[in-house]
């Protein structure tokens, strides 16, 4: 595989992960769940920007990502201890929790439909 192919693969995976994790983030914020960090990639931070309460970061290994939500069970570095229970994943209604978890898959489906419409629009239907 050429070097360009590796770059295209990494960009494509990063885009898929970013859209997927964005789905989780948007729905969690819609239900007022505290989101400490939205990260694309794993490992050490290359870049980070602090929003109102969420830190948006790009990390060294771009083959994954995460949204650090309060109450998920993991203690993320720098996560405040004084978050009200009703702002945690465990403190919201189970149906809302399910919607947060399904939002990533939904966003991947939306991305697929958008790409399909672009491809059909450019190439036409045989």
N, C-alpha and C positions, 0 to 999 in steps of 0.2 A: 504494500500500500504506500502510495506517495505521501509525502509530508502534508500536501494540501488536503488529501483525503482524511488524514487524522484531524486536521484543524476543522474541517467541515463536520466530521463526526462529533467532535467535542462541542462545537457551537450548536449542533442540532440537539444533542442530549441536554445541554444547558438550557436551551429554549424550552424543551419539553418539561424539564424539571421546574423551571421558573414559572411556567404557566400552571403546572400542577400545584405547586406550593402556593402560588398566588390565589388559587381557588380556596385552599384551606384558610389562608390569611384573611381574605375578604369576608368570608362567611363567619369566621371567628370574631372579627371586628364588628360585623353586623349584629352579633349577639352579645357584644360588649365583653368578650373574653380577653383577658390581658395577654398580649403577645409580646414577649420580651425581645425575640429576634426572628428575623426572616433572613435565611441564608441560602445562597446558591453555592454548592460545593461543601467540602469537608476539610478539616485540617486548619492550619493557621489562617487568620484573616489577612487578606491582601488589601481590602478596602472596606470601610464601614462608614455609615452615615446615620446619625441619630435623628429619628423623627420625634413626634410628641412623646411617645412612650415606647416605640418599637425601634430597634436598631436594624438597619438593612445592611447586609454584608455580602461580600464576594470572598470566597475562600479558595485556598490553593488547589484543591483537587475537585474539578468541576463535574464529577460524575454522580451527583446527588444533591440533596438539599434538605432543609427542614424549616419548620415554624416552631419556635419554642414557646408553647402556650403554658400558662400557669395551670397546675393541677394535672399535668400529664404523667407525673411520677418521677421524672428525671429532674435533678437539681442542676439547672443550667448556670454557668458562671455569670455572676452579677444579677441573677434573678432576685428581686426584692422579696423579703419574708413577710411583709405586711399586706399582701394582696387579699382583699375581701373574698370569702368563699364563693359568693355569687358571681365573681369575675373569673373563676377557674373553670376548667373543662368539667370537672366533677360537680361543680355547683350549679350547672345549668340543667334544663330539662333534657332527659335522654334523647328525645326526638331532635332537639337542636344539636346535640353531640353527634348524632348520626349524620345530620346534614353537613356538619363541619367535615366529618371524615369522607363523605361522598363528594364533596365539592371538588376535590383534586381530580377524581375520575371524570366528573362532569366537565371540568375545564379542558381535559385532554380530548374529550369527545367534541367539544366546541372547536378546539384547534383543528381537529381532523376535518370537520365539516367546512371550516374556513379554507383550509388547504385544498380540499376536494373542489370547492366552488372556484377557487383560483385556477386550478389545473383544468377543470372543465371549461372555464371561461376563456382560457388561453388556447387550449388545444381543440376544444369543441367535443361533441359527442360523435363517436364513429357511426 
